Amino acid sequence: MPEPIGAYHISSAIIATLPAKTDGVLAVLAEMENVEIHGHAQGKIVIVIEGTSTGMMGQCLSAMSLLEGVIAASMVFEHVETGEAQNDDRRTDAA
């Protein structure tokens, strides 16, 4: 299925590492484009990836899974913003 025009993807993931390698993995992740580190403890790293396609998310996650010291890189959630959703004037916020 083709990507919607103007789509923007936001994904969260957990990266499981060998505890002795966590600092090295954190250093590499910090240098990756479109990746934000939101926390880490006991060999687990919580990240957010942003990009323009599901393929971009998958490529980034695949690259992370190949880093030295990474046991697993698992996507937890993906949200897609489309131009339509961003400009929806009928949207209301519950108070």
C-alpha positions as CSV (number, residue, x, y, z in Angstrom):
1,M,0.0,0.0,0.0
2,P,1.5,3.4,-0.9
3,E,2.4,5.9,1.8
4,P,-0.1,8.8,2.1
5,I,1.3,12.1,0.7
6,G,2.8,14.2,3.4
7,A,2.8,11.4,6.0
8,Y,5.1,11.7,9.0
9,H,5.8,8.6,11.1
10,I,6.6,8.6,14.8
11,S,7.7,5.3,16.4
12,S,8.9,4.1,19.8
13,A,11.2,1.2,20.3
14,I,13.0,-0.7,23.0
15,I,16.6,-1.7,22.4
16,A,17.9,-4.5,24.6
17,T,21.6,-4.6,25.0
18,L,24.3,-6.5,26.8
19,P,24.7,-4.4,30.0
20,A,28.5,-4.1,29.4
21,K,27.8,-2.7,25.9
22,T,25.0,-0.2,26.8
23,D,27.2,2.9,26.9
24,G,28.6,2.1,23.5
25,V,25.2,1.6,22.0
26,L,23.9,4.8,23.6
27,A,26.8,6.7,22.0
28,V,26.0,5.3,18.5
29,L,22.2,5.9,18.9
30,A,22.9,9.5,20.0
31,E,24.6,10.2,16.6
32,M,21.8,8.6,14.5
33,E,19.6,11.0,12.6
34,N,15.9,11.1,13.5
35,V,16.5,9.1,16.7
36,E,15.9,10.4,20.3
37,I,16.9,8.5,23.4
38,H,14.3,8.9,26.1
39,G,15.8,6.7,28.8
40,H,17.8,3.6,29.7
41,A,18.2,1.2,32.6
42,Q,19.5,-2.3,33.1
43,G,20.5,-2.8,29.5
44,K,17.2,-1.5,28.0
45,I,17.0,1.7,26.0
46,V,13.8,3.6,25.1
47,I,14.0,5.5,21.8
48,V,11.7,7.5,19.5
49,I,12.3,7.4,15.7
50,E,10.8,9.9,13.3
51,G,10.6,9.8,9.6
52,T,8.6,10.0,6.4
53,S,7.8,6.3,5.8
54,T,7.3,2.9,7.4
55,G,10.3,1.7,5.3
56,M,12.5,4.4,6.9
57,M,11.4,3.3,10.4
58,G,12.2,-0.3,9.5
59,Q,15.6,0.5,8.0
60,C,16.6,2.5,11.1
61,L,15.5,-0.3,13.5
62,S,17.3,-2.9,11.4
63,A,20.5,-0.8,11.6
64,M,20.1,-0.7,15.3
65,S,19.7,-4.4,15.6
66,L,23.0,-4.9,13.9
67,L,25.0,-2.7,16.4
68,E,27.6,-4.5,18.5
69,G,26.1,-5.3,21.9
70,V,22.4,-5.2,20.8
71,I,20.4,-8.3,21.7
72,A,17.1,-7.1,20.1
73,A,15.6,-3.9,18.7
74,S,11.8,-4.0,18.9
75,M,9.2,-1.5,17.7
76,V,6.6,-0.9,20.3
77,F,4.3,1.7,18.7
78,E,4.0,3.6,15.4
79,H,1.8,6.6,14.7
80,V,1.3,8.2,11.3
81,E,0.4,11.9,10.9
82,T,-1.1,12.8,7.5
83,G,-1.7,16.2,6.1
84,E,-5.4,15.5,6.5
85,A,-5.0,14.7,10.3
86,Q,-2.8,17.8,10.9
87,N,-5.4,20.1,9.3
88,D,-8.6,18.7,10.7
89,D,-10.5,21.8,11.9
90,R,-13.3,19.6,13.3
91,R,-11.1,18.0,15.9
92,T,-11.9,18.9,19.5
93,D,-9.9,18.4,22.6
94,A,-11.7,17.0,25.7
95,A,-11.2,19.1,28.8
